[in-house]
Amino acid sequence: MTVLRDAELTAAFDRGAPTYDRLAALAPGHHAQLRRSARRLGLPRGGAGCRVLDLGCGTGASTAALARAHPGAAIVGVDASAGMLRRARAKPWPARVSFVHAPAERVREAGVAGPFDAVFAAYLFRNLSDPDAVLRTVRALLAPGGRLAVHEFALGGRRLDRAVWSAVCRGVVLPLGAVSGNRHLYDHLWRSVVEFDTAPAFAARLARAGFGQVRVLPLPGWQTGIAHTFLARRPGGRPGSGW
């Protein structure tokens, strides 16, 4: 089976939405790692006065991580899957959190307008047909000096990283997919990581898209060498406002 794209992937997420949170929570450190990447945005003053776009927010786990890491920020969560977004909206949120139903490729057409002080994207870019086009959109939505944090499964480039990921998928991910009744989505998870950029390649993609101050930070635990936080800035802004 090949990786899913566009309408097929959205439909798979719609079908998987009722069990997605429960199965994701079985992954050790899932929420803690999201919070770690959200904190790495490093917004000043707890995000007070900042606008943050959570692109590909899913059921809201990444939105919750942002809300906890930056309690003063106004957060807009966007996702292509109506089923996943329905789960997100059903959770209790402060008034500063809102949600919009739209694919990442057409977020501006859905009325989401910048400038944003930061964009957070968790488990998004390896699912896109044209990640470069979405990176251009993200850059346009960010204010000069605005921050991007990408939390993503991107293998470190060693043969061992790929071997560990495949072992985890065969032993945990694919059996969970079978239990959930949505095997295609979990098979996609395995294959989409293997076929996506390595961590150095994605960092180079960010630089080609016009982002500066690109950094690749590992995530600890079993995800070391498998998942990373990528940090970058839209050039501009005030001097001395770097990380």
FISEPA-776566 format. One line per 3 residues: number of its first residue (from 1); their letters; for each residue x, y, z of N, C-alpha, C, O. Coordinates in steps of 0.05 Angstrom, whole numbers. Example, Ala and Ser with C-alpha at 12.3 -4.5 7.8 and 13.67 -1.06 7.14 Angstrom:
BEGIN
1> AS> 264/-114/156/246/-90/156/264/-66/156/285/-66/169; 257/-45/142/273/-21/143/258/1/157/268/23/161
***
This chain:
BEGIN
1> MTV> 17/-24/0/0/0/0/17/25/0/37/26/14; 10/45/-16/24/70/-16/13/89/6/-8/83/18; 27/111/10/17/130/30/-9/143/19/-13/145/-5
4> LRD> -26/151/38/-51/164/31/-46/194/27/-29/206/39; -62/206/9/-59/235/4/-87/247/1/-106/234/-6; -88/273/8/-111/290/2/-137/278/12/-140/272/36
7> AEL> -157/274/-6/-184/266/2/-183/239/16/-198/234/35; -167/220/6/-165/193/18/-155/195/46/-166/181/64; -135/211/51/-124/214/78/-144/227/96/-148/219/119
10> TAA> -157/248/87/-177/262/103/-199/243/111/-208/243/134; -209/226/92/-229/207/98/-220/187/119/-235/178/137; -194/178/117/-184/159/137/-183/172/165/-189/158/185
13> FDR> -175/197/166/-175/211/192/-204/214/203/-209/212/227; -223/220/185/-251/222/194/-260/195/206/-273/195/228; -253/173/193/-261/147/204/-246/141/231/-258/128/248
16> GAP> -221/149/233/-206/143/256/-210/162/280/-200/156/302; -224/184/276/-227/204/297/-238/194/323/-228/201/344; -259/176/323/-270/168/349/-250/153/368/-253/155/392
19> TYD> -230/140/356/-211/125/373/-183/137/373/-165/127/386; -180/159/359/-153/170/355/-139/178/381/-117/170/386; -153/193/398/-141/202/423/-133/178/440/-112/178/452
22> RLA> -151/159/442/-145/136/460/-121/120/450/-104/112/466; -119/116/424/-96/101/414/-70/118/415/-49/107/421; -72/144/409/-48/160/410/-37/162/439/-12/163/442
25> ALA> -54/161/459/-45/162/486/-30/138/495/-16/138/515; -32/116/480/-17/92/486/13/95/479/29/79/489; 19/114/462/47/119/455/61/133/478/53/155/485
28> PGH> 82/121/489/95/133/513/105/161/506/119/165/486; 98/180/523/108/207/520/94/224/499/103/246/493; 72/214/488/59/229/465/53/258/473/61/276/459
31> HAQ> 38/262/494/31/289/502/54/305/512/56/329/507; 72/292/527/95/306/538/113/316/515/124/338/518; 116/301/494/133/309/472/120/333/457/134/351/449
34> LRR> 94/333/454/80/356/442/85/381/458/90/402/448; 82/378/485/87/401/502/116/411/500/121/435/501; 134/392/498/162/400/495/166/417/470/179/438/471
37> SAR> 156/408/447/158/423/422/144/450/424/154/470/414; 121/450/437/106/476/440/122/496/457/123/519/450; 135/486/478/151/504/495/175/515/479/184/537/483
40> RLG> 185/499/461/209/507/445/203/531/427/222/543/417; 178/537/422/172/562/408/183/586/422/191/606/410; 183/584/449/196/605/465/183/632/463/197/653/463
43> LPR> 157/634/461/144/660/459/148/675/485/146/664/507; 153/701/483/158/717/507/133/722/524/111/722/513; 136/725/550/114/733/568/91/713/566/68/721/568
46> GGA> 97/687/563/76/667/562/58/670/538/35/660/538; 68/683/517/52/687/493/32/710/495/15/713/478; 33/726/516/14/748/520/14/766/495/36/776/487
49> GCR> -9/771/484/-11/788/460/-4/775/434/-4/789/414; 3/750/435/12/736/410/-11/720/398/-29/710/412; -11/718/371/-29/700/356/-13/676/346/8/679/334
52> VLD> -24/652/351/-11/627/344/-29/611/326/-53/607/333; -19/601/304/-34/583/286/-25/555/291/-2/549/288; -44/537/298/-39/509/302/-48/495/276/-72/489/274
55> LGC> -30/490/258/-37/480/231/-37/450/231/-16/437/236; -60/438/225/-63/409/226/-67/400/255/-53/383/265; -86/413/268/-90/410/297/-102/383/305/-101/376/329
58> GTG> -114/369/286/-126/343/293/-147/345/314/-165/362/312; -146/328/334/-166/327/355/-159/347/377/-173/348/398; -139/364/373/-133/385/393/-111/379/413/-107/394/431
61> AST> -97/356/410/-75/351/428/-53/371/426/-42/380/446; -46/379/401/-26/400/397/-36/427/407/-20/443/418; -62/432/404/-73/457/413/-71/459/444/-65/480/455
64> AAL> -77/437/457/-75/436/486/-46/441/495/-41/454/515; -27/429/481/1/433/487/9/463/485/23/474/501; -1/476/463/4/504/460/-9/521/481/4/539/492
67> ARA> -34/515/488/-48/530/508/-34/528/535/-34/548/551; -23/505/541/-9/501/567/18/516/567/26/528/587; 32/514/544/59/526/542/58/556/541/76/570/550
70> HPG> 37/567/529/35/596/524/7/605/532/-10/611/515; 2/608/558/-25/613/568/-36/640/561/-60/645/565; -19/658/550/-30/684/543/-36/687/513/-46/708/504
73> AAI> -30/666/497/-33/669/468/-61/663/459/-75/646/470; -69/676/437/-94/669/423/-87/649/402/-69/653/386; -101/626/402/-93/603/385/-116/597/366/-139/595/374
76> VGV> -109/593/341/-128/585/320/-119/557/310/-98/554/299; -136/537/315/-130/510/306/-144/505/279/-167/512/276; -130/493/260/-140/488/233/-135/459/226/-113/448/231
79> DAS> -155/446/215/-151/418/206/-170/412/182/-192/423/180; -161/394/165/-176/386/141/-198/366/148/-217/364/133; -195/351/170/-214/329/176/-236/340/194/-231/349/216
82> AGM> -260/338/183/-284/347/199/-287/329/224/-295/339/245; -281/303/221/-284/285/244/-265/291/266/-272/291/289; -240/296/259/-220/303/279/-226/330/292/-224/333/317
85> LRR> -235/349/276/-241/375/287/-265/375/305/-267/390/324; -284/357/299/-308/354/316/-299/345/344/-310/355/364; -280/327/345/-270/318/371/-256/341/386/-258/344/410
88> ARA> -240/357/370/-226/379/383/-246/399/395/-243/408/417; -266/406/379/-285/427/388/-301/418/412/-312/435/427; -304/392/416/-321/382/438/-306/384/465/-319/380/486
91> KPW> -281/390/465/-266/392/490/-269/420/502/-275/439/487; -264/423/528/-267/450/540/-242/467/534/-220/459/537; -248/491/524/-226/509/516/-232/537/528/-255/545/531
94> PAR> -210/552/534/-214/580/540/-223/596/516/-220/586/493; -233/619/520/-244/636/498/-223/643/478/-229/650/455; -197/642/485/-176/651/467/-169/629/446/-152/634/430
97> VSF> -182/606/447/-178/584/428/-201/581/410/-224/581/418; -196/580/384/-217/576/364/-208/557/343/-184/550/341; -227/547/326/-220/526/307/-233/533/280/-254/545/278
100> VHA> -219/525/258/-228/529/231/-224/503/215/-203/490/217; -245/496/200/-243/472/184/-232/479/156/-246/494/141; -208/470/150/-196/476/124/-171/459/120/-157/454/140
103> PAE> -165/451/96/-139/439/90/-117/459/93/-121/483/90; -93/450/100/-71/468/103/-65/483/77/-56/506/78; -70/470/55/-65/483/29/-84/506/23/-77/523/6
106> RVR> -107/507/36/-127/528/30/-135/544/55/-158/553/57; -117/546/73/-124/559/99/-131/588/95/-149/598/109; -117/602/77/-124/630/73/-151/634/59/-165/653/64
109> EAG> -158/615/42/-184/616/29/-207/612/49/-229/621/44; -200/599/71/-220/594/92/-223/618/111/-238/617/131; -209/639/105/-212/664/121/-192/667/143/-194/685/159
112> VAG> -172/649/145/-151/651/165/-131/671/155/-117/666/135; -128/693/168/-111/715/159/-89/721/180/-93/719/204; -66/728/170/-44/735/187/-46/765/194/-66/778/187
115> PFD> -25/776/207/-1/761/213/-4/745/239/-17/753/258; 10/722/240/13/707/265/41/710/276/60/713/260; 43/710/302/69/711/314/84/684/314/108/683/315
118> AVF> 68/663/311/80/636/310/61/617/297/37/620/297; 73/596/284/58/574/273/69/548/284/93/545/286; 51/531/293/59/505/303/46/483/285/22/486/278
121> AAY> 61/464/277/51/442/260/61/416/270/85/410/269; 43/399/280/51/373/291/40/351/272/16/350/266; 58/334/263/51/311/247/36/319/222/16/306/214
124> LFR> 44/341/210/30/352/186/45/348/160/34/337/141; 70/356/159/83/360/133/87/334/118/87/334/93; 91/312/132/95/287/117/69/277/105/69/258/88
127> NLS> 47/289/112/21/281/101/12/298/78/-9/293/66; 28/318/70/20/336/49/30/328/22/52/317/19; 14/333/1/22/328/-26/44/348/-35/62/341/-50
130> DPD> 41/373/-25/60/394/-33/69/409/-9/59/431/-4; 88/398/7/97/412/31/109/439/25/108/457/42; 122/442/3/135/467/-4/114/490/-7/119/512/2
133> AVL> 92/483/-20/71/503/-23/60/512/5/55/535/9; 56/493/23/46/499/49/67/516/65/60/534/80; 92/509/62/113/526/75/112/554/65/117/573/80
136> RTV> 107/558/39/105/586/29/81/600/41/82/623/48; 59/585/45/35/597/58/41/604/86/34/626/96; 55/586/101/62/592/128/80/617/130/75/634/147
139> RAL> 99/619/113/117/642/113/101/668/109/106/688/121; 81/667/90/65/690/85/47/698/108/42/721/112; 39/678/124/21/683/146/36/694/171/24/707/188
142> LAP> 62/688/172/77/697/195/85/726/193/90/737/171; 85/740/216/96/767/217/126/766/213/138/745/218; 139/787/203/168/787/202/180/780/229/172/792/250
145> GGR> 198/761/229/210/752/254/193/730/268/201/720/288; 170/723/256/152/703/267/165/676/268/183/670/252; 156/659/287/168/633/293/152/610/282/127/610/282
148> LAV> 166/590/273/154/565/264/166/542/280/190/540/283; 149/525/291/158/500/303/143/477/290/118/477/290; 158/458/280/147/434/268/154/410/285/178/404/289
151> HEF> 134/396/295/138/372/311/131/348/292/108/345/284; 152/333/285/147/313/264/164/288/266/187/289/276; 152/266/257/168/242/253/185/246/228/174/247/206
154> ALG> 211/249/232/230/251/210/255/237/218/268/245/237; 262/216/205/284/199/214/310/214/212/315/231/195; 328/207/231/353/221/234/373/216/212/393/231/210
157> GRR> 369/196/196/387/190/174/404/166/178/416/156/159; 406/155/202/421/131/207/404/106/200/380/107/201; 417/85/192/402/60/186/388/50/210/366/39/209
160> LDR> 400/55/234/387/46/259/361/60/263/342/47/273; 358/85/257/333/100/261/311/87/245/289/83/256; 316/80/220/295/67/204/288/40/215/265/32/215
163> AVW> 308/25/224/303/-2/235/286/0/260/268/-17/264; 292/19/278/276/22/302/248/30/296/229/19/307; 244/49/277/217/57/270/201/34/258/178/30/265
166> SAV> 214/18/241/200/-5/229/192/-26/250/171/-38/249; 210/-30/270/204/-49/291/181/-39/308/164/-55/316; 181/-13/314/158/-2/330/132/-5/315/111/-11/327
169> CRG> 133/0/289/108/-2/273/98/-31/271/74/-36/274; 117/-50/267/108/-77/265/98/-88/292/79/-104/293; 110/-79/314/103/-89/340/80/-75/353/67/-87/370
172> VVL> 76/-49/346/56/-33/361/36/-19/342/12/-23/344; 46/-4/323/29/13/307/10/-3/289/-15/2/290; 20/-22/275/2/-38/257/-18/-55/272/-41/-57/264
175> PLG> -10/-68/295/-30/-82/311/-52/-63/321/-75/-71/322; -44/-39/329/-65/-20/338/-84/-13/315/-108/-10/319; -73/-10/291/-89/-5/268/-109/-27/263/-132/-21/256
178> AVS> -101/-51/267/-119/-74/262/-141/-74/283/-164/-79/277; -134/-67/308/-154/-67/329/-174/-44/325/-198/-47/330; -165/-21/314/-182/2/311/-201/-2/287/-221/13/286
181> GNR> -196/-21/270/-212/-24/246/-206/-4/224/-221/-2/205; -184/10/227/-176/30/208/-147/25/200/-130/43/203; -141/1/191/-114/-8/185/-100/10/166/-76/15/169
184> HLY> -114/21/146/-101/37/125/-88/62/137/-66/70/128; -100/74/157/-89/98/169/-63/93/183/-44/108/181; -61/70/197/-37/64/212/-15/52/194/8/55/200
187> DHL> -23/40/173/-3/32/153/8/57/140/32/58/134; -9/77/135/0/102/124/21/115/143/41/126/134; 15/114/169/34/126/189/62/114/185/82/129/184
190> WRS> 63/88/183/89/75/180/103/84/154/126/93/155; 89/82/132/101/87/106/107/116/101/126/123/88; 89/134/112/94/162/107/119/172/120/132/190/110
193> VVE> 127/161/143/151/168/156/176/158/140/195/173/137; 174/134/131/196/122/116/201/137/90/224/141/82; 180/146/78/182/160/52/186/190/54/191/203/34
196> FDT> 184/201/78/187/230/82/216/237/83/234/220/84; 221/264/84/249/274/88/261/262/113/248/257/133; 287/259/112/302/256/137/303/283/151/295/303/139
199> APA> 311/283/176/312/308/191/331/328/177/323/352/174; 355/321/168/371/341/154/358/351/128/360/374/121; 344/333/114/331/341/89/308/360/94/304/379/78
202> FAA> 293/356/115/271/375/121/282/402/130/271/423/123; 304/402/145/316/427/152/325/443/128/322/467/126; 336/428/108/344/441/83/320/452/68/321/472/55
205> RLA> 297/437/69/272/446/56/263/472/69/254/490/55; 265/475/95/257/499/109/274/523/99/264/545/94; 300/518/97/318/539/87/311/547/59/312/571/52
208> RAG> 306/528/42/299/534/14/273/550/12/269/566/-7; 255/546/31/229/561/32/232/589/42/213/604/44; 257/597/49/261/624/57/261/629/87/261/652/96
211> FGQ> 262/608/103/263/611/132/292/613/141/310/601/129; 296/628/163/323/631/174/324/619/202/304/610/213; 348/619/213/353/608/241/341/580/244/330/574/265
214> VRV> 345/563/224/334/536/225/350/519/245/374/518/244; 335/506/262/348/489/282/333/462/283/308/461/278; 347/441/288/335/414/290/342/403/318/365/399/324
217> LPL> 321/399/334/325/390/361/313/362/365/290/358/357; 329/344/376/318/317/380/297/316/402/297/333/419; 281/296/401/262/290/423/273/266/438/283/247/426
220> PGW> 270/265/464/282/244/480/266/219/480/244/217/469; 277/198/494/263/173/497/264/156/472/283/158/456; 244/139/468/244/121/446/243/135/419/249/123/398
223> QTG> 235/161/419/233/176/394/259/188/385/260/200/364; 280/185/400/306/196/393/315/184/366/316/160/363; 321/202/347/329/193/320/305/188/302/308/181/279
226> IAH> 281/190/313/256/185/298/239/210/295/227/215/274; 237/225/317/221/249/317/238/273/326/256/270/342; 231/297/315/247/321/321/229/345/323/206/345/313
229> TFL> 239/365/336/227/392/334/244/408/315/268/411/319; 231/420/295/245/438/276/236/466/283/212/472/284; 256/484/287/250/512/293/261/529/271/282/524/260
232> ARR> 246/550/264/255/568/243/241/595/247/221/597/262; 251/615/233/240/642/235/235/653/207/251/648/189; 214/669/204/212/686/180/231/709/184/231/723/204
235> PGG> 248/714/165/268/736/168/254/763/173/231/767/163; 267/780/187/256/806/193/252/809/223/263/793/239; 236/828/231/231/832/259/253/849/272/271/858/259
238> RPG> 250/853/298/268/870/312/295/856/317/295/832/323; 317/869/316/343/857/322/343/847/351/331/860/369; 357/825/355/359/815/382/335/799/392/333/792/415
241> SGW> 316/793/374/292/778/382/294/748/376/274/735/374; 319/738/372/323/710/365/320/692/390/315/702/412; 323/666/385/321/647/408/346/651/425/348/637/446
***
